[in-house]
Each structure stands twice: as structure tokens, then as C-alpha cells.
Amino acid sequence: MNALNVKTGDVVVVLSGKDKGKKGKVISADPKAGAVIVQGVNMASKHKKPKNQQDVGGIIKKETPIRACKVMRVCPKCSQPTREKHKLLEDGTKVTVCQKCGETI
């Protein structure tokens, strides 16, 4: 099992590829495949055929998975992409901290 640096609900920025620089929210994360689906990033067109007369067909835009190593978490306080570091508090709890501003994420 591979550990990911991002989880569902995090805001991330894309580091490389056709969508480089785009920000979005992580919709789902798959640690086993090492992939995440980011809202509005890596869109693909899917052609849908109507199944019956009430169903509507057409071209549907849908997000596809992107490698987790190509995204970086954005700090909610300083709004910059940052690597997180882990810190132990006095009471023994482990928290994630922004490396740039020092704020708890």
C-alpha cells in the first residue's frame, strides 16, 4: 500500500502536464494506483448514447485520474503550494504543518 501526500477534499495545484498550474479540489484518491481525481483537471470527452427515448445522449466532459506525484497541496493560509512536514505536539498528537508559513494544515 502506497501512502499519498494528498487526500480527498484537499486543494492542490498541478505541477506538470497539459493542465500545469491549475488549482482544484481532490474529488477522490486511490493510494493503490497512486492516482487522484481533481475537479476541473484532466478532462476527457465521453460520447454517451441514449438508452431509451427519455434518456439524452451527447458528449459528456468528465475528470480522469492524474498521478498523485504530479500534484502538490496548497496551504489554506498562505495560498502557496507547499510540501508538508509532520510535527509532534506536546500532547503526543501528530499534525501536518506547512513548510513555508508554519501553519497547521
C-alpha positions in Angstrom: 0.0 0.0 0.0 1.4 3.4 -1.0 0.8 6.5 1.1 -0.3 9.6 -0.7 0.5 13.2 0.4 -3.0 14.4 -0.6 -6.4 13.2 0.5 -10.0 13.8 -0.6 -11.0 17.4 0.0 -7.5 18.9 -0.3 -6.9 21.8 -2.7 -4.0 21.0 -5.0 -2.1 22.6 -7.9 -0.9 20.6 -10.9 2.9 20.6 -11.3 3.3 19.3 -14.8 1.4 18.2 -17.9 -1.2 19.9 -20.1 -3.0 21.3 -17.0 0.1 22.7 -15.4 -0.7 25.5 -12.9 -4.4 24.7 -12.5 -5.9 24.5 -9.0 -8.7 22.2 -7.9 -10.2 20.2 -5.2 -9.4 16.4 -4.9 -12.6 14.5 -5.6 -11.2 11.1 -4.9 -7.8 9.5 -4.1 -6.6 5.9 -4.9 -3.5 5.1 -2.9 -3.1 1.6 -4.5 -2.9 3.1 -8.1 -1.1 6.3 -6.9 -3.7 8.5 -8.6 -6.1 11.3 -7.7 -9.1 12.8 -9.5 -9.0 16.6 -9.3 -12.1 18.8 -10.0 -11.7 20.5 -13.4 -8.4 19.0 -14.3 -7.5 16.3 -17.0 -10.9 16.5 -18.6 -11.9 13.8 -21.2 -14.9 13.7 -23.6 -17.1 10.7 -23.4 -19.7 10.1 -26.1 -23.0 8.9 -24.5 -25.7 7.1 -26.5 -29.3 7.3 -25.2 -30.5 4.0 -23.8 -34.2 4.9 -24.3 -36.4 7.7 -25.6 -36.4 9.6 -22.4 -32.6 9.4 -22.0 -30.5 12.2 -23.5 -27.3 11.4 -25.4 -24.4 13.7 -26.3 -20.8 14.5 -25.4 -20.1 14.5 -21.6 -17.0 16.1 -20.1 -15.5 14.0 -17.2 -12.4 14.2 -15.0 -10.0 11.4 -15.4 -7.3 10.3 -12.9 -3.9 12.0 -12.7 -0.7 10.7 -11.0 -0.5 11.8 -7.4 3.2 12.7 -7.8 2.2 15.5 -10.2 0.1 17.4 -7.7 1.1 19.4 -4.6 -1.1 20.5 -1.7 -1.9 24.2 -1.4 -1.7 25.7 2.1 -5.1 27.3 3.1 -3.4 30.2 5.0 -0.6 31.3 2.6 -2.3 30.0 -0.6 1.0 28.7 -1.9 1.9 25.1 -3.0 4.0 23.5 -0.3 5.4 20.3 0.9 4.0 19.4 4.3 6.1 18.3 7.2 4.9 16.4 10.3 5.3 17.7 13.8 4.6 16.1 17.2 2.8 18.3 19.6 3.3 18.3 23.4 0.3 16.1 24.0 1.6 13.4 21.5 -0.6 14.1 18.6 0.9 14.2 15.1 -0.1 17.2 12.9 0.7 18.3 9.4 2.4 21.7 9.1 3.0 24.0 6.1 6.7 24.2 5.4 6.5 27.9 4.2 4.4 29.6 6.8 4.4 27.1 9.7 0.6 26.9 10.0 -1.1 23.7 10.9 -2.9 22.2 7.9 
